[in-house]
Amino acid sequence: MSTTLAEAISRFDVDVHEHLDRDELIPVLSGLQRQGDVIVIPAAKVTATTKVTSAGHPVVRGEAGGNTHLLLAIGDVFFDTKPVSAQNLVLGVLSVAPDAEAFLAHPEHGYLGIAPGNYEVRRQREQADELRLVAD
């Protein structure tokens, strides 16, 4: 299914910044994807069991309360949260059923489309004087 940014905003009621083109199609991909400080990695050996509700599931909340990476679903999408630290970057595991689609929404980055399959969702970290999570 092809979804434009405007259709996703209307369907999920999650808006993004004005400069993003509302007429652009959101690609729904099954490979490695990144949105700011979040990476979606295909992982055949993981399976999630907690259904994503119509309200969505916050994967990473913005440091100042806004700019949350919000996982949204069309059909059966499941996400199990995992504890995260600078050493363990896995936020959770994601399973998208064969007839479903998942979207990761963020005000600054728009929407990322995730095809059916199983994935690990991770934070990124950066190497400076110390290991630390990337702040989005």
Beta strands, then each sheet from edge to edge (+ up, - down):
strand 1: 3-4
strand 2: 25-26
strand 3: 28-29
strand 4: 33-35
strand 5: 38-42
strand 6: 57-60
strand 7: 69-74
strand 8: 77-81
strand 9: 90-96
strand 10: 101-106
strand 11: 110-114
strand 12: 117-123
strand 13: 125-127
strand 14: 131-133
sheet 1: 1+ 2-
sheet 2: 3+ 11+ 10- 7+ 6-
sheet 3: 4+ 5- 12+ 9- 8+
sheet 4: 13+ 14-
end
